[in-house]
């Protein structure tokens, strides 16, 4: 491609010289050369990076893998003291990136992190499939109902359910890469209030869940994580298929699926309040988050639908 471009540029330069030599006054209009986006990394680099990250998570979260000895786990002790330092630091850095990142990139060429995005979307798809599988398998193994179940965190049998909740919370920090990719690719139009608020809110919502369940039994805390992980399987598998140029049959249903998630999780929170076996802050905060997301995603869906309809109507009029 570069050889062909150089030949074209050379031919244009030659034509200009000949025109000037013969006194031609006709202006020659040439299109400016557009440089391709900077390649950020090869897929192999991304595979190594996410492989190391996954290995660290496995080392920390799986009994007998390194951090924890094999055998029964004291769940509250494993959760440990959840400091405010991590979510506060992440929020400040994230909002700073959203505010100043586009300005720093304004005079720079866009990056093209295809390798990282491909592996990242693959990682998120697999991670969320595993998370959903853990919830379903463990609830079935210990015989806990999907809604209104009873299982104390002091019971070592609860470890994997609590573990999956913590992993879901921890993954909210990794999901900030969604925004990093937008900034590096100079997709500033995608940095909407909905996008930024959504990421910040969920970090704090899941930090609060883990903080509360450390000292309070509430097995129903798994449900929102399970639903959200299920939706992320749909989303990130679509992004992965799009990167691989594979048609995705559920593309047009993603926003509807997200909104259905908000309604179902809101209903679950109402059930938990009536059931009365969890600290009230958990279902009420869940209702707050779901109501926020339902309104904001609903507005996004209506605007997108109106835009598509207007463009379709415009196409019909032209005919």
C-alpha positions in Angstrom: 0.0 0.0 0.0 2.8 2.4 0.9 4.6 1.6 -2.4 1.4 2.4 -4.4 0.9 5.6 -2.5 4.5 6.8 -3.1 4.1 6.1 -6.8 0.9 8.1 -6.9 2.5 11.0 -5.1 5.6 10.9 -7.4 3.3 10.9 -10.5 1.4 13.9 -9.2 4.7 15.8 -8.5 5.9 15.0 -11.9 2.7 16.2 -13.5 3.0 19.5 -11.6 6.6 20.0 -12.8 5.6 19.4 -16.4 2.6 21.7 -16.2 4.8 24.5 -14.8 7.5 23.9 -17.4 4.9 24.4 -20.2 3.3 27.4 -18.6 0.1 25.7 -17.9 -2.2 27.9 -15.7 -4.8 25.3 -15.0 -4.7 24.5 -11.2 -4.1 20.9 -10.3 -6.3 19.9 -7.4 -4.8 17.1 -5.3 -6.4 15.5 -2.4 -4.4 15.7 0.9 -2.7 12.5 2.0 -4.5 11.0 4.9 -2.3 9.1 7.2 -3.7 5.8 8.7 -4.2 5.7 12.4 -1.2 4.7 14.5 -1.2 1.0 15.2 -1.0 0.6 19.0 -0.3 -3.1 19.5 -0.4 -6.4 17.9 -2.8 -9.0 19.2 0.1 -11.0 20.6 0.9 -8.1 22.9 -2.7 -7.8 24.0 -2.9 -11.6 24.6 0.1 -11.4 26.9 -1.3 -8.4 28.8 -4.7 -9.9 29.4 -3.2 -13.3 30.0 -1.1 -11.9 32.9 -4.2 -10.1 34.3 -6.3 -13.2 34.2 -3.5 -15.2 35.8 -3.3 -12.7 38.7 -7.1 -12.9 39.2 -6.9 -16.7 39.2 -4.0 -16.6 41.7 -5.9 -14.3 44.0 -9.5 -15.7 43.8 -9.1 -19.4 43.5 -8.3 -21.4 46.7 -5.1 -23.4 46.3 -4.0 -21.3 43.3 -1.5 -19.2 45.3 -3.0 -16.5 47.5 -5.4 -18.7 49.5 -4.7 -22.2 50.8 -6.8 -25.0 49.5 -9.9 -25.9 51.5 -12.8 -24.1 53.2 -12.5 -20.3 53.1 -13.6 -17.7 55.7 -15.7 -15.5 53.3 -15.9 -12.3 55.4 -12.1 -12.5 56.1 -11.4 -13.1 52.4 -13.4 -10.0 51.4 -11.3 -8.0 53.9 -11.5 -4.3 54.6 -12.8 -2.5 51.5 -11.1 0.9 51.6 -12.5 4.0 49.9 -9.1 4.6 48.3 -9.6 2.4 45.3 -13.0 3.7 44.1 -12.1 7.3 44.9 -8.8 7.1 43.0 -10.3 5.3 40.1 -13.2 7.9 39.8 -10.8 10.9 40.0 -8.5 9.4 37.3 -11.4 8.3 35.1 -13.1 11.7 35.2 -9.8 13.4 34.6 -9.2 11.2 31.5 -12.7 12.0 30.2 -12.1 15.7 30.7 -8.5 16.1 29.5 -8.0 13.0 27.3 -9.8 14.4 24.2 -7.8 17.7 24.6 -4.5 15.9 24.7 -5.5 13.8 21.7 -6.8 16.9 19.7 -3.5 17.6 17.9 -2.4 14.0 17.8 -3.4 11.3 15.3 -5.9 8.7 16.5 -4.6 5.4 17.7 -6.0 2.1 16.3 -5.9 -0.4 19.3 -7.5 -3.2 17.3 -5.4 -5.8 18.9 -6.2 -4.8 22.4 -9.9 -4.2 21.6 -10.2 -7.7 20.0 -8.6 -9.5 23.0 -10.4 -7.3 25.5 -13.8 -8.1 24.0 -12.9 -11.8 23.9 -11.7 -11.6 27.6 -14.9 -9.9 28.7 -17.1 -12.4 26.9 -15.4 -15.4 28.5 -15.2 -13.7 31.9 -18.9 -12.9 32.0 -19.8 -16.4 30.7 -17.8 -17.9 33.6 -19.3 -15.5 36.1 -22.9 -16.5 35.1 -21.9 -20.2 35.1 -20.5 -19.9 38.7 -23.7 -18.3 40.0 -26.0 -20.9 38.3 -23.9 -23.9 39.2 -23.3 -22.9 42.8 -27.0 -22.0 43.5 -27.9 -25.4 42.2 -25.2 -27.2 44.1 -26.0 -25.6 47.5 -29.8 -25.7 46.9 -30.5 -22.0 47.2 -33.5 -20.4 45.6 -33.0 -17.8 42.8 -35.0 -15.2 44.8 -35.2 -15.1 48.5 -32.6 -17.7 49.3 -31.0 -18.2 52.6 -27.3 -18.9 53.0 -24.9 -17.4 55.6 -21.5 -16.0 54.5 -20.1 -17.8 57.5 -20.9 -21.1 55.7 -17.9 -22.0 53.6 -20.4 -23.3 50.9 -21.2 -19.7 50.1 -17.6 -18.8 49.0 -18.0 -19.2 45.3 -21.2 -17.1 45.1 -19.5 -14.3 47.2 -16.4 -14.7 45.1 -18.3 -14.2 41.8 -19.9 -11.0 43.3 -16.4 -9.7 44.2 -15.0 -10.6 40.7 -18.0 -8.8 39.1 -17.2 -5.7 41.2 -13.5 -5.9 40.4 -14.3 -6.2 36.7 -15.9 -2.7 36.8 -12.5 -1.2 36.9 -11.3 -3.2 33.9 -14.4 -2.0 32.0 -13.1 1.6 32.2 -11.0 0.5 29.2 -14.1 1.0 27.1 -13.6 4.7 27.6 -9.8 4.6 27.2 -10.3 3.1 23.8 -12.8 5.8 22.8 -10.3 8.6 23.8 -7.4 7.0 22.0 -9.5 6.5 18.9 -10.8 10.1 19.2 -14.4 8.9 19.3 -15.3 11.9 21.4 -19.0 11.8 20.4 -19.3 8.5 22.3 -18.2 10.1 25.5 -21.7 10.9 26.5 -23.1 11.7 30.0 -24.8 8.3 29.9 -21.5 6.5 29.2 -19.4 8.3 31.8 -22.1 8.3 34.5 -22.9 4.6 33.9 -19.3 3.6 34.5 -18.8 5.7 37.6 -22.1 4.8 39.2 -21.5 1.0 38.8 -18.1 1.2 40.4 -19.6 2.8 43.5 -22.7 0.6 43.5 -20.7 -2.7 43.5 -18.2 -1.4 46.0 -21.1 -0.6 48.3 -22.6 -4.1 47.8 -19.3 -5.8 48.7 -18.8 -3.5 51.7 -22.3 -4.2 53.1 -22.3 -8.0 52.5 -19.0 -8.3 54.4 -20.9 -8.1 57.7 -24.4 -8.9 56.5 -25.9 -12.1 55.0 -27.7 -11.5 51.8 -27.3 -14.2 49.2 -29.7 -12.3 46.9 -26.9 -9.8 46.3 -25.8 -12.2 43.5 -28.8 -11.5 41.3 -27.9 -8.1 40.0 -24.4 -9.3 39.3 -25.7 -12.4 37.5 -28.1 -10.3 35.3 -25.5 -7.7 34.5 -22.9 -10.4 33.6 -25.5 -12.0 31.3 -26.1 -8.8 29.5 -22.4 -8.3 29.1 -22.0 -11.6 27.5 -24.5 -10.4 24.8 -22.7 -7.0 24.5 -19.1 -8.0 24.4 -19.7 -11.0 22.1 -21.4 -8.5 19.7 -18.3 -6.3 19.9 -16.1 -9.3 19.3 -18.1 -10.5 16.3 -18.1 -6.9 14.9 -14.3 -6.8 15.2 -14.1 -10.1 13.4 -16.6 -9.0 10.7 -19.0 -11.7 11.7 -22.8 -10.7 11.5 -24.5 -10.6 14.9 -28.1 -11.7 14.9 -28.9 -10.0 18.2 -27.3 -6.6 17.5 -30.7 -4.8 17.3 -31.9 -6.3 20.5 -29.0 -5.2 22.8 -30.6 -2.0 24.1 -33.9 -3.7 24.7 -32.2 -6.5 26.6 -30.4 -3.9 28.7 -33.7 -2.2 29.5 -35.3 -5.5 30.3 -32.5 -6.2 32.7 -33.2 -2.9 34.6 -36.9 -3.8 35.0 -36.2 -7.3 36.2 -33.5 -6.3 38.7 -35.8 -3.5 39.9 -38.5 -6.0 40.5 -36.1 -8.3 42.3 -35.1 -5.4 44.6 -38.8 -4.9 45.5 -39.1 -8.6 46.3 -36.1 -8.4 48.6 -37.6 -5.5 50.5 -40.8 -7.4 51.1 -38.9 -10.6 51.9 -36.9 -8.6 54.5 -33.8 -10.8 54.9 -31.3 -8.3 53.5 -30.1 -4.9 54.8 -32.5 -2.4 53.3 -29.6 -0.3 51.8 -29.0 -3.1 49.2 -32.4 -3.3 47.5 -33.0 0.5 47.8 -29.6 1.3 46.2 -30.3 -1.3 43.5 -33.7 0.3 42.8 -31.9 3.7 42.5 -29.3 2.4 40.1 -31.9 0.6 38.0 -34.2 3.6 37.8 -31.4 5.8 36.7 -30.3 3.4 34.0 -33.8 2.8 32.8 -34.5 6.5 32.3 -31.1 7.3 30.7 -31.0 4.2 28.4 -34.7 4.8 27.6 -33.9 8.3 26.5 -31.0 7.0 24.4 -33.2 4.4 22.8 -36.0 6.9 22.0 -33.4 9.3 20.4 -31.8 6.5 18.4 -35.2 5.2 17.2 -36.3 8.8 16.2 -33.0 9.4 14.4 -33.4 6.1 12.5 -37.0 6.8 11.6 -36.1 10.3 10.4 -33.4 8.9 8.2 -35.7 6.2 6.8 -38.4 8.8 6.1 -35.8 11.0 4.4 -34.8 8.1 2.2 -38.4 7.5 1.2 -38.9 11.1 0.2 -35.9 11.1 -2.0 -37.3 8.2 -3.9 
